[in-house]
Amino acid sequence: GVCSLAARRRKPVTAKIGDDDMKHLYMDSLKVKDEQVHSIVCVPVFSKDRKVIAVLEGINKRGGEGFSENDVYVLQALASHVSVALQSLTAVDEEHAKVRLKDMIQILKAHAEK
């Protein structure tokens, strides 16, 4: 689909019904919540080491036209914030896991000493 194409290309992809270069994406048959998809934009989210860790997706721009370069720019800015948030969550989860592991080791040591 469009999002996997954005992830593979490592750059934003926009598409709308009728785009000749997007026929292979089967835009005519895409539906979200039983609503026909008329336009779509997908923007990759990168980690610090430039790996794609997520993709932001916008569907059916209001007004019926396709997504503009400005829309892509705004989503790219949002993607950088999402990246920071996701990596912060991962770091917090890792830190909590380390603390839990240390606690478990202390409990096991205390139990072994009895």
C-alpha positions as CSV (number, residue, x, y, z in Angstrom):
1,G,0.0,0.0,0.0
2,V,0.9,3.7,0.1
3,C,2.3,3.6,3.6
4,S,4.6,0.7,2.9
5,L,5.7,2.5,-0.2
6,A,6.6,5.6,1.9
7,A,8.5,3.4,4.3
8,R,10.4,1.6,1.6
9,R,11.2,4.8,-0.3
10,R,12.0,6.6,3.0
11,K,10.2,9.7,1.9
12,P,6.6,11.0,1.8
13,V,4.1,9.7,-0.7
14,T,0.9,11.3,-1.8
15,A,-1.7,9.8,-4.0
16,K,-5.2,10.4,-5.2
17,I,-7.6,8.6,-7.4
18,G,-6.7,9.1,-11.1
19,D,-2.9,9.4,-10.5
20,D,-1.4,7.4,-13.4
21,D,1.8,6.7,-11.5
22,M,-0.2,5.3,-8.5
23,K,-2.4,2.8,-10.4
24,H,-0.4,-0.1,-8.9
25,L,-1.6,1.0,-5.4
26,Y,-5.2,0.1,-6.3
27,M,-6.5,3.5,-5.0
28,D,-9.9,2.7,-6.7
29,S,-10.5,-0.1,-4.2
30,L,-9.1,1.5,-1.0
31,K,-11.7,2.1,1.7
32,V,-11.5,3.2,5.3
33,K,-14.6,2.6,7.5
34,D,-16.6,1.8,4.4
35,E,-15.7,5.2,2.9
36,Q,-13.9,5.4,-0.4
37,V,-10.4,6.8,-0.2
38,H,-9.9,9.7,-2.6
39,S,-6.6,11.0,-1.5
40,I,-3.9,9.8,0.9
41,V,-0.5,11.0,2.2
42,C,2.0,8.9,4.1
43,V,5.0,10.3,5.9
44,P,7.7,8.0,7.4
45,V,8.8,8.6,11.1
46,F,12.5,8.0,11.7
47,S,14.5,7.0,14.7
48,K,17.7,8.7,15.8
49,D,19.6,6.2,13.6
50,R,17.4,7.0,10.6
51,K,15.4,3.7,10.7
52,V,11.7,4.0,9.8
53,I,9.8,3.2,13.0
54,A,6.3,4.3,12.0
55,V,4.4,6.0,9.2
56,L,1.9,8.8,9.6
57,E,-1.1,8.6,7.3
58,G,-3.7,11.2,6.2
59,I,-6.8,10.2,4.3
60,N,-9.3,12.3,2.2
61,K,-8.2,15.9,2.5
62,R,-11.2,18.2,3.2
63,G,-12.3,19.9,0.1
64,G,-11.7,16.9,-2.2
65,E,-8.4,18.0,-3.6
66,G,-5.2,16.0,-3.0
67,F,-2.7,16.7,-0.3
68,S,-0.3,19.6,-1.0
69,E,3.4,20.1,-0.5
70,N,2.5,22.2,2.5
71,D,0.5,19.4,4.0
72,V,3.5,17.1,3.6
73,Y,5.7,19.7,5.2
74,V,3.4,19.9,8.2
75,L,3.2,16.1,8.5
76,Q,7.0,15.8,8.4
77,A,7.2,18.3,11.2
78,L,4.7,16.3,13.2
79,A,6.6,13.1,12.3
80,S,9.7,14.5,14.0
81,H,7.7,15.1,17.2
82,V,6.2,11.6,17.0
83,S,9.7,10.2,16.7
84,V,10.9,12.0,19.8
85,A,7.8,10.9,21.7
86,L,8.1,7.2,20.6
87,Q,11.8,7.1,21.5
88,S,11.1,8.7,24.8
89,L,8.5,6.1,25.6
90,T,10.9,3.4,24.6
91,A,13.7,4.8,26.8
92,V,11.3,5.1,29.7
93,D,10.1,1.5,29.2
94,E,13.7,0.3,29.1
95,E,14.6,2.2,32.2
96,H,11.5,0.8,34.1
97,A,12.5,-2.7,32.9
98,K,16.1,-2.2,34.3
99,V,14.7,-1.0,37.6
100,R,12.3,-4.0,37.8
101,L,15.2,-6.3,36.9
102,K,17.4,-4.9,39.6
103,D,14.6,-5.2,42.2
104,M,14.0,-8.8,41.2
105,I,17.7,-9.6,41.5
106,Q,17.8,-8.0,45.0
107,I,14.7,-10.0,46.0
108,L,16.3,-13.2,44.7
109,K,19.6,-12.4,46.5
110,A,17.7,-11.8,49.7
111,H,15.8,-15.0,49.4
112,A,18.9,-16.9,48.6
113,E,20.6,-15.6,51.7
114,K,17.8,-16.9,54.0
